[in-house]
C-alpha cells in the first residue's frame, strides 16, 4: 500500500503555480523526489505535513487526509528542513532531547533515544558541544537526528546534502540508505542533484515546474541501453581503429570505447580487436542510462 498518495494536487501562488495537478503514489523504501530549485519539491512536503494547504486536489499520508489529519500525520513522520534552523547556543543532546519531548516521548525515553540516534548519525562524541561550533556537515546530522529521534514511520528529508563537500554527501547518503535498510523507515528525499538519488533510491519521482515528468523504480530509470562500453589497458585508439575497420561504429568517451550493440557478434568483434592489439580487457558491459540523461531528455521533449 502506498505511504503517500496525491491526486491532481495543485498549489497556486499569486505569481506562479508550484504544483500542477500532481498525481503520484509513493511506496515504502527510499524515494527520491528530483527537480531543479523551484520545481515544487519543498511545497509538496509542506502540504504533506499539513503545514500548507493545496489550492485543489487531494493528498494523503498513511491513508490520512492531509487537510484533516495533520497532527496525526506529524506524529508518524520525521521532517528534516532544507534551511539552517538550529539554535547555536545549545548542544546537540539538548536540542534533540527537546525535539523528542515535543514528539511526546517521556523524559527518560527521550534521553535514551537521543543518545542512540546521535550515535547512529555519528555525533555521539560531539553531542555536548554547542551547535554553533559545528561544521555544516555536523549540523545536517543534527537535523537528521531530530527527524529520527521519535522513531517515525517515514522521514521527509529536504535537500539533506545541501552545503556538503563530496565526502560529506557520500556519508549522508549512506546514512539515509541505512534508515531504510536497517530500521525499515521509509525516506522521501528531495534533491536537485540527480546522480545522488540514483545511488540510493528505490524509486524516483521527477517533477519540473510542479508537473510530474516521470515516476518509476530506479532500475527502470537506469535501464540497460543498446550500447556496449569497453575499457582496455592501453592503445584504446588502436582498438577503436581495428573495430572501425571491421565495420563497427565506435565512439570515444574519455578512456572508454562505446559501440552500438547490434548483435551478439559485437562481443566477438571486441574480443578479436583486443587480441589483435595485444592489450588487456578491463571491462566490457552494456551502458546504463543515468537519471540525469533521462531528465534532460524529458525536458527536451517537453
Secondary structure, 3 states (H helix, E strand, C coil): CCCEEEEEEEEECCCCEEEEEEEEEECCCEEEEECCCCCCHHHHHHHHCCCCCCCEEEEEECCEECCCCHHHHHHCEEEECCCCCCCCCCEHHHHHHHHHHHCCCCHHHHHHHHHHHHHHCCCHHHCCCEHHHCCHHHHHHHHHHHHHCCCCCEEEEECCCCCCCHHHHHHHHHHHHHHHHHHCCEEEEEECCHHHHHHHCCEEEEEECCEEEEEEEHHHHCCEEEEEEEEECCCHHHHHHHHHHCCCCEEEECCEEEEECCCCHHHHHHHHHHHHHCCCEEEEEEEECCHHHHHHHHHHHC
